[in-house]
Amino acid sequence: MKICIAQQNYHIGNFEQNTHKILCAIQEAKNQGADLILFSEMSVCGYPARDFVEFEDFINQCYQSIDRIKEAADTIGVLIGSPARNPYKKGKDLYNAAFFLYDQKMVAEIHKTLLPTYDVFDENRYFEPADEWKVIPFKGKNLAITICEDIWNLGDNPLYRICPMDKMMDQQPDILLNLSASPFDYTHDEDRKATIKSNVLKYKIPLFYCNAVGSQTEIVFDGSSLVFDKDANLCGALPMFSSAMATFECNEDGSINAPILEPANRVPNKELNPAVLIPSLNIEQVYNALILGVKDYFQKMGFTKAILGSSGGIDSAVTLAIACEALGKENVHAILMPSPYSTDHSVEDAVQLSKNLDNKYDTLPIKEVYESFLNTLKPLFKDLPFSLAEENLQSRSRGNILMGIANKFGYILLNTSNKSELATGYGTLYGDMAGGLGVLGDCYKLQVYELAKYINRHKEIIPSSIINKAPSAELRPDQKDSDSLPAYEVLDQILYQYIERRSNPSDIKALGFENTLVDKTLKMVNSNEYKRNQFCPIIRISPKAFGVGRRMPIVGKYLS
């Protein structure tokens, strides 16, 4: 049997575009002589559709698209993903389903059993779990069809009470097919591969795994679709971060004839779940995920041009370089906004960066705007000493200027804050925390430096002076980040233990970190939840990002 995997980038709710992509892939699979084509989870409507699925019209359009696709499923079997209505009154109104189409008919409807509710997932909110498990006979083979999480319940600590494949093994399946929408993080590639291989080792049948690719607001799907033969040999891996198709021939003995594929652009993980933050871990993958995150956010929102504040610091430099790569240098406008406390070398560094990237830039000093704020507030501030209030006024002056330009010319403002700053509250609401998309909000400061090194891997794009200088917000004379925060080499490791690994304070201290520093850091994290709650969407590249995957109470007392 020849099976084609179609790894495609869908747009949530864009039924016309999604259906067109699916139909084109079906025709190409026919040209390749495929018997069956496999698409990813929720391919008809895009994943995650979230509360869109609560609209009856949205579900109607899913079924209309399926009817169109069914007409193309004449001489080829087609497996697509979509919400499906629950015909029974009890339970949720919908299933997360796979539709098997052949001979222009609906041959089978398969429901997802395991509905994740952790991290970025919230499927139990919308879907009813499957209550029956049947293999699908097709061209002399019994197909075991599963959806994403359904193959993740192996190992020493299964999350669910049911394993769908165990339910189907007495029906003697020949091939395991999985429609997936598994998000990227920088530890996930090898973890995913190991999980899929474990299924093959347990069930001893070939496995075809089709994963979604593309970015959906904050969640990036990396593709990396995989094919294993019955002996758990990896026979094919589609590329990361790009759409691709490939047809494989599955032989009677469970071996697979693999096509010649482009080398997959992946570097093996050193550890699946590192005990400490390794800033350089899979930095190429992180970079490519951020590029795709920016590119898809703009394309799917219908925007083309970006604006950002360029300060001469490492965060804005890396953000600017990523934006130019993702959108094209001609579509990125950098605004330099020196204050009375900005150093000449920072301005020179920002200018040199834009010259290296060849993007448009303008310099708009904020001295007069800042002084206007001070004069307006003088009746209230009187002669009180310079404080955080005056620092934040500089940042808010910049935020207002950037948003004004963005509104005038139809730009999206890219935020440049990193995860270390967001974690500790080292940012100004309505100032440097303004933006439509957080590019580096899931990258610790040390990872930002590694990204800068990666960007400079062939030639110096980010000036070395930006990389080598001490980090500073430059909101008062001779200010350094180290005046308010621990050294990032220490801070990032404490934050990683608390945020990604959910370690408790005593365990973090036992690693050798100074007790009062741990207490102070964790208090900063929890007491600044109110700021992060107002932040823009962040491109997710870690196992635990700020945003939809980390839900903390704003008024909680724990460690604050």
N, C-alpha and C positions, 0 to 999 in steps of 0.2 A: 504494500500500500504506500502510495506517495502522499506525504503530508506536508502542506505548506504552512509556515508560520508567518503571519503578517503583523509586524511590530509597528504600530502607527500612533501618531500624535493627534489626539482628538480635542475638540473644543466643546466644553460642557454646554449642552442645550443647542448647539449649532447642528441641527439634524440634517440639513441639506448638505453641509460640508462633510460631516461624518459619514453620511450614507454614500456620498460620492466617492470618498476614499475607500470605503469598503467595497463598493461595486468595481472600482478600478483594480483593486487587489484581487478580487475574484476572477476578473478577466485575465489578469496576469498569471494567476495560479492555473487557470485552464490552459493558457499558452504553454506553461511548464509541464503540463500533463499530470497535474495533481489530482488525486482522488478526493482530498479533503483539505479545507483551509481553516486554520485556527486563528481567531482574533482574541483580543484581550478582554478582560472583565469590563462590563458596562460600556462596550465599544460603541453602541448605538447612540448613547446620550452623553458619554464622557463620565469620568470618575474623579472625585466624588461629587455627585450632583446635589447632595445634602437636601435642603428643604424644597428644592425644585420638585422632588418626587412627590410632594404633598399636593401638587397642582394636577387636577384631573387632565387638563389640556396637555401638560407635559407628558403624562403617561400615554395619552392618545397619540401624540406625535411619535413616541417610541414605537407603538404598534404599527403606525402608518409606515415608518421606516422599515420595520421588519417585513411588512408586506411587499415593499419594493425590493428588498434584498432577496426575499423568497423567490421572486420571479427569475433572478439570476442564478439561483441554486438549482439548475436543471440537471446538468451532467456531473456536478461536483457537490460534495457535502460541504456545508458551511456551518461553522460554530461561532455564534456571536453572543455578546453579553448585553443584557438589558434588564430593567425592572420588569416584573411580571405580576399581574393581578392575582390576588388570592381569592379563589371562588367561594371560600367558606367564610361565614360570618365571624367565627372565632379566630383570634389572632390578629396580627398586623395585616394591613390591606395589601401588602406587596411582598414579593420574594425578590431577592437578588438572584437572577437566573441566567442560564445559558440556553439558547435556542438552537436546536439542531435542525437545519433545513436541508432538504434534498428532494429532487424530482419535483421542485416547485411546491413542496408541501412542508408542513411543520411535522417533522418526524418525532421530535421529543422536546420536552421542556425540563431542564434539570435545575434544581434549586440548591443554592448555597446552604450548607449546614452550619458552619462555624462563623459566627458573626462577631468580629472583633469590636471591642469597645475601649481599647487602650490607646494611649498616645493620640494620634490624629484621627483615629477611627471612631465611628459612632453608629455602626450599622444596626445595632439592636433597636435604635430609635425608629428605624424605618421598616425593617424587614422581619418576616417570619422565617424561622429556620426550617430546613427540609425535614420531612418526617418519613421519607422513603428513599431508597437507594437502589437503582437498577442500572445495569450495564446496558449499552445501546448497541445492538447488532448492526453492523454496516460492512457490506462487501466481504462477508465471511469472517469478520473480526468482531470481537466483543470490546467495546470502548468504555472505559471507566472515565467519566467526565466529571471533573471537580473544578471548583472556583476558588482561586487564591488561597485563603486561610485554611481551606479544607485539607491541604497537605502539610500544614504546619503543626499538627498536634502530635508530633513524635518526640522522643527524648525522655529524660528522667522526670521531667515535671510538666506533663501535659496540661494545657490551660483549660481544656474542655473534657467533658465526660464521654464524648462520642468521637470516633475516628471514621469518617465516611468510607475510606478505602477498606477498612476492616469489614464494613457492612457489605461490600461488594465482592470480596475475594471468593466467596463460595459460588459466585456466578462465573468464575474463571475468565476474568478480563485478560485481554491480550495486550492492550496498550492503555497507558494512563495519559490523559490530556488535561491540562490545567490552564484555564483562562485567568489571568492575574492582573492586578493593579497594585504592585508592590513598590512603595516609595523608596527613593534613594536616601541613604545616609552614608557617611564615609567609612562605616564598619560593615555595611550590609551586603556587599557584593559576594564575598567569600562565605558569609553566613548563609545567604540564600542558596548559593551553590551547594553547600554542605547539607542543607535541609532537603533539597531536591534529590541529591545523591542518596541520602538516607532512605527516602521513599523507594528508590530503585533497589537498594540493597535489601530492604524488607520485603518488597512485593515481587521482585525479580521479573519485572516487565519493563519494556521501554517507556520512557516518559518524554512527552513534548510539552514544554512550558512556554507560554506566550505572555510576555509582560508589556504593559503600557509604557509609552515613552512620551515625554513632554512635561511642561510645567503647568500646574493648575493653581494659580495665585501663589501660595507659599509652598506647596508640595511639588517636588520634582520627581518624576518617574524616569528612570534611567534606561528602560528597555532591558538589555542583557538577557534576552530570551535564550533558553537552553534546551538542548536535546541530549538525552542519555540513552544508550542501548541497555539491554536487559542485564548486562554484566557491570553496569554502573560506569561505563566508559563515557566520558564527555565527547560527544560526536559533533557538536556544533554550538557556537555561542554567537548570537547576533551582537552587533556593536552597541556600546553604551551611548546614550544621549542623541541618538539619531534614528529616524525611521528606516526600516529595512525589511526585506522579504527573503525567504530561503525555503527551498523544497528539499525534503529528505525522503529517502526510500527506506521503509521499514520492512525488513525481510522476514520470511516465515520463521527463521530461527531466533528472532529477536535482535539480530544485528542491524545496523543502520548504515546505509551508503550516504555519506555526507557530501554536500556540494562544496565547492571551493569558495570559502568566505574571505572577506577582508579580515585582516588581523583585528581582533577585538581590542579597542583602545582602553585597556584596563591594566592596572598594576596590582598584583596580589596583596591582600592585607597582611601585615606582619602579625596582627592579633585580631581576633574577631571582636573581643570586648576588652580593650586595653585597660589595665588597672590604673594607669596614669594617662594624662593628656599627652599625646604625641603630636605636636603641632604639624609635623611634616607628613603625617600619615595620609596617604592617598591624596596628596595635595593637588595632583593633576585632575583627579576625579572631582574634587571640591571646586576647582576652577571651572571645569566644564559644566558642572551643575549650576553654578552661578551665572555663567554665560547663557545657558538655556533658560534659567529662571527669569532673567531680565528680558531676553528676546521674546519669549512666549507671553510674558506679562504685557508687553507693549503690543505685540501683534494681535493678541486675543482681546485686548481692550480697545483696539483701533487707534492707538497712538503711535507716533513714529519718532518723536524728538524728546530728549531728556535734558534736564538742567540739574546742576548740583553746585554747591559751594566748594570751591577749591582753596584750601587753606595753606598748602605747603606741608601738610602733615601726612602721615602714612595712610590713614583711613580714607581720606578723600582722594589720595593718589591712586590707591588700589581700586576704589570705586570708579574713578574716571577711566582707568585703563580697561576695566571690565566692560563699562558702558560703551566705550569706543569699539571694542571687539564685538560686542553683542549687537549694537545698533548701527555701527558705521560712524566714523569720526565726524562726518558731516552732519550727523544728527545729535550731537552732544555739545552742549553749551556750558562751559565752566565760568562761574562768576567768582572773582577774587574780591573779597570784602575786608580789606585791612582795617583794623581799629587802631586807636592811639597806642595800643600795647603790642601790636603785631611787629615782629622783627623784620628787618629788610631782607634777611636771608630766606625767611619763609615766603615772602612775596616773590623773590627771585626764583625760589624752587618751584613754586606753583606755575610761574610763567614758563620756566624751562620744561616742566612736565607737559604742558599743553603744546609747546613747540615740538617736543619729541613725538607726541601723539598726533600732531597736526589738527587738533580740534579748535573750534572757535572759543575764544575767551574774552572776557571784559573785566576791567577793574573798576569797582564802585566802592570807594572808601566810605566807611560808615560813621566817621567822626561827627559830621553835622547831624545825622539822624540820632546818634547816641546822645549828643549834647542836648538836642531838642527834648528827648525823653527826660533827661536830668533836669532841664529847666522847667518842664511841665510839672515834675514831681517835687521840685524844690520846696514848695510851701508845706509839703508833708514830710519829706526827708530831712529838711532843715540842714543842720550841720552834723547829722549823725555820721559816724565813720564809714568809709568805703567797706562794702560787704558783698555777700553773694548776690544781693539784689542788683547791684551795679554790674556785676559780671553777667548775670542773666539778661540784663537789658541789652548788652552787646549781642548776645546770641539771638535774642528775639528780634533785634533790628535786622540781623541777617536773614532770619526766617521769614520776616515780612517782605523783605526785598525779593527773596527767591520766589515766594508764593505769588507776589505781584507780577513778576516776569512770567512765571509759569501760566498764570491766568491770562495774561495779555497775549501770549503767543502759542498757547495750546500745548505747553510742555507738561511732562510728568516730572516732579521733583524726586530725585533719588536721594534717599537718606544714607548717610555714611557712618552711622554709629555702629560700633562693634559690640559683641556679646559681653565682654568684660565691663564696658561702660553701662550697658543696659542692666546688667545684673546688679551693679552697685549703685545705680541711680546717678552716675556721673554724666549727666546730660540735662538739657533745659527743655522742659515742655514748651511747645509752641516756638521753640528756637531751633537748636540743632537736632531736636527730635522730630521736626516737621518732615513730611515727605509722603509720597504715594506708595513707595516700596522700599523696604529695608534690605539693602544688598548684602551687607556684612553683619547683620544683626544676629546671625547664628555662628559667627566666627570669633573665637577668642582673639585677643590682641596678638598673641604669639602666632596664631594661624594667619593673621593678616600679614605679619612680617614674612611668613613662609610663602604666602601668595605673591608678595612683592618680589621675592627671589625667583619664584617660578615665572612671573611675567618678564623678568629680566634674564631668562635662561639663555637667550640667543644674543641679546644686545641690551645695553642700558636704556630702558624706557623710563622707569622711575629713577630719578636722579639719586645717586648713592647718598647724597647729603640728606635726603628725606628719610632714607632707611637708617642712617647712622645717628641722626640727631635724637636727643632726649624728647620723648613725647610731651606735648604741652598744649593746653587749650588757649594760651596767650590772651587771657582775660584780665590779667593784672601784671605788673612788672615782674619779670624773671620767674614767671609761674612754670611749674613742672607738674606733670601728673603725679609724680612721687610725693608731692606735698600733701595730697589728699588720699592717695591709694598706695597700698603696698607695691613692691616691685612686681611687674606682670609675671615674671618667672615663678613667683610664689602665689600671687593672687589667682592666676589662671588655674593652677593645680587645685587650689582650695575650691574654687567655683566648680571645676569639673567634677570633683568628688561629690559635691552637694547637689548639683543640678543633673548631671548625666547619670551618676551612679547612685544618687539618693542616699548617700552615706550620712549617718547621724554625727553630731558634733564630736562625741567621744571617739568614734572611729577615725575621724579626720585628724584629730589631735594625736591619736596613737601613731599616725604616719610620720610624726615628727614636727608638725607645724606648731608654732607657738600658740598657747591656749587663748590668750587675749586677742590675738590676731584672728583666729578662727571665729571666736564669738563676735568680734566686730564685723567681720566679713559677712557672716551669715545673717546678722541683724540688718546690714545694709541691703542684702538681697531681698529679705522678706518685707522690710519697711518701704521698699520702692516698687512694690507690685502695682500700686495705683498709677505709677508712671507708665509701666509697660502695658497696662490695660488700655491705655490711650494711644499706643504706638501703632504705626502702620504695619501691614503684612510683612513678614520676614521670610526670605527664601530659606527653606529648611535644608541643612546639610548634615546635621548631627542626629544622634539617636534621641535627643531631647531638646527641642527648640522652644524658645519663648513663642507663645501664640496658642493656636488651637490644641496643640499637643501637651500643653502644661497649664493646668487650670488650678490656680491658687486663689484662696480668698484674699480680698484686699484688706479687710479689717481683722484678719487672724492675729492671734497673740503669739503663736509659736516662734520662738527665737527672736522676737522683735522687742 
